[in-house]
Amino acid sequence: MTVADSPARPAGPPAGKPILDGRRGLAPHIAVYVFVIVPLLALLAAVPFAWGWGLGWTDVVLALVFYVISGLGVTVGYHRYFTHGSFKAKRPLRVALALAGSLAMQGSVIKWVADHRRHHAFSDKEGDPHSPWLFGTGPTALAKGFWHSHMGWLFDRDQTNEERFTPDLLRDRDIVTVDKLFVLLSVLTLLLPAALGGLITWSWWGAVTALFWAGLVRVALLHHVTWSINSICHMIGDQPFAARDHSRNVWPLAVLSFGESWHNLHHADPTCARHGVQRGQVDISARVIWAFEKLGWAHAVRWPTQRRLEKLARAA
């Protein structure tokens, strides 16, 4: 049996575990924006200064191409397909999605899925690997929670039990093989842009700048966009649908995250293939899944229904 045959369903949390709740004051609310926007502005400000001094159109195009491939590998592959079984895929697509997701350097496919299924099983409760609400609701506690949910949790040495959360993937030989290749794929995600940059510009300097911008900077940006779904999208934003946690929609992240920041609907209906379901909500990942379906590469897609959305909205 493969993951395509048996869509995943996260295990339920144990009874009696408390859910952290409460509203933030103005100071920590502003601090969230400062923590996120200031570093991003610093990165953006570096671009015009670097133009002509180590950044060219070759680097920009390569960075964009690898950002899209690795980013969709995470959102369509790791997340909507492998974690939640939002659609079923033919074998070549299944393997391609696992490979593409590995290029994001966010962890091997089985480890990533195990952590994320654990997150849904204990969302914003004790046991959630990256909830920002585990330390309290005061300014200091939320600052600590933001750091923990954004990237601090990555340094926790505890490992999610893959036998519990990903037994379907452990039975899939193709995915186990890709999982074991993660270190090699992480090296290739940096060396491939460098090799292409060198060949396109026919220079060693072109290889160096492509390694930096299309390799390192691209990976770092995608890291922080993904981590922002864990942190920002559980702290600020709208909640139009009923969910048992603090998941929220944050529209400024929609394009960079390929639609993942419409996070409230996702937690209200985790197996839904489309997260941006309201008017004007751009969801690039959903459009890619739609294209896969039209091409015959994917089937049994779990698209949202109006009845289901109305029910979730009424319960919010």
Protein Blocks (a to p, Z undefined) as FASTA:
>chain_A
ZZklmccddddddehiacdeddddfklmmmmmmmmmmmmmmmmmmmmmmgopapafklmm
mmmmmmmmmmmmmmmmmmmmmmnopaccdfklmmmmmmmmmmnonopfklmmmmmmmmmm
mgoiahiabbcklnojbfklmmmmmmmmmmmmmmpmbdcdfklmmmmmmmmmklmmmmmm
mmmmmmmmmmmmmmmmmmmnopaklmmmmmmmmmmmmmmmmmmmmmmmmmmmmmgccdfb
ccfbfbdcdfklmmmnnopmmmmlmmmmmmlmbfblcghiacfklmmmmmmmmnopaghi
acddfklmmmmmmmZZ
